Amino acid sequence: QVQLVESGGGLVQAGGSLRLSCAASGRAFRNYAMGWFRQAPGKEREFVAAISWSGGSTFYADSAKGRFTISRDNAENTVYLQMSSLRPEDTAVYCCAASGANTAAMIQRESWYDYWGQGTQVTVSS
């Protein structure tokens, strides 16, 4: 089992920045690829970003490219999502997740994730 707890969400004005954190406990964090997903009211959950177990590879949804950066600290069992140039359409509950999969295609797909956090709300005002 892997337990995931997100933090860092909040209310920010458009154009602002936030850094989300996801602290992991339980089984070896370094064995898992990690991803961030988000779900806006009335919409399906969608992929935002993912990072390989080593941190050597990162992947982003088109909506996140150039604005968001995913990173991880395996010594601290934490994954981060640095978000900048935020837009009102980024408003959503952001969840981190852990995946035992190890290919680029897999870790960009929700179905390959085994463990999920409860999420943290991000609200971007216009």
C-alpha positions, 0 to 999 in steps of 0.5 A: 500500500502507498498512502498519498497526501496532497497539499498546497492548493488554494485560491490564486488570481489568474497569472499567479503560481502555486506549488502542490506537494504530494507526500507518500508513505508506505511501500518504496516510493522510488518504485513508482511513477507518479502522476498528477490528475485534475477534475473540474466540476462536471468534467471527467478527471484528466491527466496533467503530468507524470514523472518516471520513478527515477525522475529522468522522464516527465510528461505533460498534457498539452494544457500544462506544457510550458506552465507546469513542472513536475518533479520528485524527491525520492529522499523525501518521498514527495512529488511536486507540481509547480504551476505558473501562469495559472488560468481560471480553466485550471480550477479543479481538484488536483490529485496525485497518484502512484503507478507501478507501470514503467512506460511512457504510454502507461503512466499518462493513462489514469487506468495504470495508477494504483494508488490515489490521494484525496486531492487538493482544491485549486481555484483560479480567479479571473 
